[in-house]
Amino acid sequence: MKKWIGLLCVLGSVSLWAAPQKENTPPPPGIVIGQSDRWETVYLGSPSLEILADGTYVASHDWFGKDSGGRRTTIYESKDQGKTWRTIGEFPRQNSGSLFRIGETLYSIGFCKPGIPGISNECIAIRRSTDGGRTWSTPTDAQSGLIASDRSYYADPVPVLFAKGRVWWQIDISEKKTPDQPWPWFQTQIISAPVESDLLDAKNWTRSNIVEWVPHPCGKGWLEGNVVEAPNGELNVFMRVESLPAKTVARLHLSSDGKVLTYDPAKDLLDFPGGSSKFCIRYDEISRKYWSLTNLRLPQQRGVRSTLALVCSDDLETWEVRSIIYQMPLDFGNENGFQYCDWRIEGEDLIFVCRLGWYGKNFHDSNYITMDRIPHFRHRTRADDALPFAVPVREEK
């Protein structure tokens, strides 16, 4: 008889809920927010996280896969700092959304397929909730949330930046494809609006010029950018570069009025640990550092997203791997992945939500959305690296 034996080393808390995954494998790390009940055909992606003014955590994710029932976003809340979660809302035809709040109002901005005649079916749309995520506005035109609907757009849950009295966000344009470029060749654009304006009205949003990826040996293209304010006050955009060995990002420069976006591949390709998978960069006022959770590629590592690392920078130029948060053994392969993390700072801790492929179909077709906490994250060092997860092994009887 063959028997599976699994042990698990984790950071923080562990869900004891028996999850839909391959039989006789360990529970996932962290606390389960959402899970697939059909891990072979239904997947969860694009997690986002926000903390409301009263301390409530709100999380969102979308669904994909042939049996997922179409594009939709599910909303969850936790009233006990992430220990337990419950579903509170859902909206259709929109996915890959970023949650953010202004005062008591919650927003989700993302990719939308509105299915409205005369309007692009690949839009950028924003929804508003005034009850903590239970109910949401419906984008039907340029006055109610379809803020970019004139061509084929795409988006993922990258950070929303508040700077210079405006809301800033990066979007991808997916129209350009060439026969010798099978990987989607995304162009990039920045949109912004005054914080105090009606964000559902497209006329309040300013768009930058569109910038194309310049073919380069370092990678295939870019997408999923982060707008950040540099130490000198300049607005930069850090783009994920699809490449191996996963250590490059592209930095673009944005004018203060949000209209002029520039890029020079001769000087704007930077070293960044884990730059080939989506990341979220945010600034921490206390440490005066920029932080991110990235998919670091270790030497001899087989899995594409099987290491999750906490990285930081003082100046956006030089990045330090501060600590490894999750990792699979180097030779494990591509079955598991810790990816697309969104995060917030709460006191001394960094809390994050994760798109987790855990003993499901593969790392990409993720079967969980989880939440975990990095206590005293500002003080972590490589001495605090998490050990590799122990994996199930077959034992002959």
N, C-alpha and C positions, 0 to 999 in steps of 0.2 A: 504494500500500500504506500502511496506517496502522500506526504504530508507537508503542508506549508507552515513554516515557522517565521514569524516576523517580529522584529523589535523596532522600536522607534525612539530616536532622540530628537527632542523638539525644543524650540525656543518658546518660552511662555506657556500658555494654556493649550490643552488638547481637547478636541471634541470627542466625546465618548459615543456619539451617535454612529451606529453602523451605517456606513454610507454606500450609495450605489456605485460600485466599482468592481473590479475583478475579485473573484472570491478569495477569501482567506488572505487578504492583504491588510496592512495596518491602517488605522484611521488617519486622516490628513492632519497636518499641523495647523494650529490656530483654531478659531471658532468658526463653525460653518454658518454662513449666512444663507446661501442658496446652493442647491445641488440638482443634478440631473437624475431623473429616475430611469433614463434610458441612455446610459453613458456611451453606447455604440453609435447613436444617431442624433442625440440632442445635446447641445453644448452651451455653456455659459461664458460670456465674455464681457469686455469693456467695463470693469468695475470703476465706480467713482464714490467718493466719500465727502461728506460735509458734516460739520458740527453746528447745530442751531444755537441761537442765543441762550436758550435754557439748558444747554448741555446735551440735548438729544442728539444721538448719532443718526444720520440718514445715509443710506447706501443705495446704489443703483447698479444694475447690470442688464445686459441684453442677452438675447438667445440667438443661436445659429445652428445649422445642421438641417438635414433634409426633413426631419420630423419635428422641427421646432415650432411649427405653426406660424411662421412668418416673423417679420421684424417687429419686435416690441421691447419695451423696457419695463422692468419690475422694480418697485421701490420698497425699501425696508426701513424700519426704525429700531433703535435700541434705546431704552430708557435707563439702562444700568451699565453704561460705559462699555458696551459691546459684549457683555456676558451672554445676553440672550437677544434674539432678533425676531421680528415678526413682519410679515408682508402687510403693507398699508395701501399700496396703490400700483397702478400699471397704466401705461398708455401705448397705443399701437403705432405702427408705421414709422417709428423713430428708434434709433439705436446709437451706440458709440457716444453717449452723452457725458458732459462734464457738469457736475453739480457745483453750484456756488450760491452764496446768499448775500443779499444786501439788506442789512437790518433784519427785519422779521420775514422778509420775502425770499423764497427759495426759487432758484432757476435751474433748468437743465437745458444745455445747448449742445446740439449734436447733428448727426446725419439723419435726413428724413426723406422718405419716399411718399409724398403726399397723395399721389394718385389723382391729381386734379387736372382736368383738361386745360391745356394751354400753359401749364407750368412744368418746369423741369421736374422729372421724377428722381433727381438726385440733388437735393437741396440742403442748405444749412438752416436749421430751425431752432427757435428758442421757445421754451414753455415756462410758465410762471405758476407757482403754487403759493397760496397765502395761508394754507393750513398744514404746513409741515410736510407736504409731499403726498397727502391723501388724494387731493384732486388737482388737476392741471388744466391750464388753458390749452386750446386746440389751435394750432397754426393752420390757417386756411388761405391767407393772403399776406401781402406785404405789410399790412397794418396789424396783423394778429400773430406774427411770429416767423413768417417765411422771410428771413432777412437776406438770404442769398439764394435766388431761385431762377437765375437767368442762364445757367449752364450746368455742367456736370461737376458737382462738388463731392468731397468726402471729408470725414472728420473722425477723430478718435478722442477719448477723454484725456486730453492734455490740460495742463493747468490754466485757469483763468487768472490773469494778472490784474491787480488794481494798482495803477500808477498814474501820476500826473492828472488826477481827477477823472480818469477814464477806465473802462473795462477793455482788456486786450485779449485776443484769442487768435490762434493760428488755424487755418483751414487748408485742405489739399484740393487741388483741381485735377480731375482724373481723365481729362479728355485726350491727352496726347499719348499715343502709342505708335510705335514704329515696328516694322517687320524684324529688325535686328535687336529690338528691345522687348523681349517677351514679358519681363517683369514690369508691372505697371509703372509708368513714368509719371510720377506726380509732380505737378507744379505747386508752388506755395504762395500764399497770400495772407496778409494780416488784416483782421477787422477790429474796429474799436468803436466805442460809443461813450458819451459822457455818463458817469455813474448815476447822475440824477435824472437822466432822460428816460423816456418810455422805451425799454429795451425790446419790446415786441414790435416796434415800428421801424421798418427797414430804413427809413429816411434818416434815422438818427445814427446809423452806422457808417463809419468811414472805412473805405477799403484802400489798401496799398496797391501799388502795381504788382503784377504777377511775375514771379521769378522762376526760371527753369533750372533744373539740375544740369550742370555741365558735365558731360562724360569724363570720367576720371578713373584711373586704375584702382583707386581705393575702394570703389563700391559700385553698385548697380543704380542707385538712386536714393532719394530722400522722401521722408514723410514724417508726420506726427511731431510737429515742432512745439517748442516751449518758448513763450515770450517771457523774458526776464529783464529786470532792470540792473544793469551793471553798476559796480561801485562808483563810477564816474557819472552816473545818471543816464547814460546812453541805454537805449532799448536794443537788446539783442534777441535773436531768435536762434535757438539751438535745435537743429534738425537731426533726427535719427538717420543714419546712413546705413543702408542695407549692404553689409560687408562682412567679411571674415578677415582677420580674427576678432572682430567685434570691438574695436577700440577707437573708432573715429566718429566724430560729429562734425556737422557743418554749422558755422556761425554766420548768421546774416545780421545786417545792421539796419535799423529802422529809424527814420527821422522822428523827431518829437511830435510832429503833427499826425503821424501814422500813415503818411501818404507815399513815402519813398523808401523802398526796400532794396538793399544792395548786397551783392555777394561777389567775392573774388576768390576763386579756388586756389590761387597761388598763396594766399595767406589766411584763408578762413576755414581750413580743415584742421581740426584740433584733436589731440589725443584725449580720449574720454573712455574710461573703463565701462564696457557694456553698451557702447553706442549703437549697436545694430538692432537692439530691441527697444520698444517704447519705454520711455522713462518720464518722470515728473521731477522737474527742478523747482525748488522753492527756497526762498531766503528766510533765515532765522535771525531775528533781531537780537536775541540774547547772545548767541555765539558769534554773530556777524559772519556767518558762513552760509554758503549755498549747499543744500543737501539733495540727495536723490537716492532712490533704490534702483539698482540696475542689474542686468544679467551679465555679470562678469564672466569672461571665459578664462578658466584656469589652464595652465599647461597640461597637455594630454587629456583634457576633458572631452568626452564624447558627446554629452548632452548639450544641445544648443542653449537651453534656458534652465539648466539644472543647478545653477548657483545664483543666489540672490545676495547682493552685497550692498552695504551702506557706504556711500561715497560722499565726499564733501570737498569744497573749494573756498578759498578766501577771495579769489579774484576772477573766477570763471575761466581762467587760463590753465591752471595746474590743479589736477584732481587727485585726491588721496583716497585709496581704499581704506576706510576706517575699520570695517568689520564685516565678516561674512555672517549673514543672518540664517540662510538655509543653504544646504548643499547636499546633492546626491554624491555617491562615490564616483570618482573620475571615469571609471570604465562602465558606468551604468547604461548609457545610451539615452535615447530620446523618448522614453515612456512617460517620464514625469517632467513638469516644468512649473516654475514659480515666476509669474510674468505679469506685465501690465499693471504694476502696483500703483495705486493712488494713496496718498497719505496726508495726514495733518499732524500738527504739533499740539499736544495737550499737556501743559505744564512741563514736566521733566521728561515726558515720554513722547515717542513718535508712534502713532497708530496708523495701520495701513490695511487696505483691502487688496486682495490678490486674486487674480485669475489663475486657478490651479488645475493643472492636469495631473491627476494622482491615480496611478494604476487604472487608467481608463483606456481610451482608444490610443492616444498618444499625447505628447506634451501640449500640442497646439489645440487639439479638440478637447478643451478643458471641461471637466465634469463638476467643478466646485467654484464657488466664490467664498473666500474666507476672510476673516479679520484677525490680526494679531497685533501685539504691542511690543515695542522695543523700549524697555525701561531705561531711563537715564542715558538716552541715545547720544547725547553730546560728549559723554565720557567713555564711550566704547572704543576699544583698540583691537588690534589683531590678536591680542591675548584672549579676547572674548569671543573669537570665532566659534560659531556653532560647529559641532562635529558632523560629519556626514551621516545622513539618515541610514540606519541599518536596513537592509533590504531583505525581503523574504528569500529563503534558500530552500531547495528541495532536499529532503532527507529520506533516504531509502529505508524502508522497514521490511 
